[in-house]
């Protein structure tokens, strides 16, 4: 495997990790701001965590769909086509 491919895969892995972690962290930061500035109770962390996890799972699902769609596209074009062979 070439170094360019390795670095490309590591970059995609790091991007996926950030894409999964950031929605949860942003929702929890928003809950912290609501608690400190407006005096909302600590109960606000529960819906914030649920929304953050939901956004993270949605991101993971979209990445999954993109990867499986890409595999389907490359899988179709790999077959040999010739006139003397029937598919």
Secondary structure, 3 states (H helix, E strand, C coil): CCHHHHHHHHHHHHHHHHHHHHHHHHHHHHHHHHHHHHCCCCCHHHHHHHHHHHHHHHHHHHHHHHHHHHHHHHHHCCCCCCCCCCC
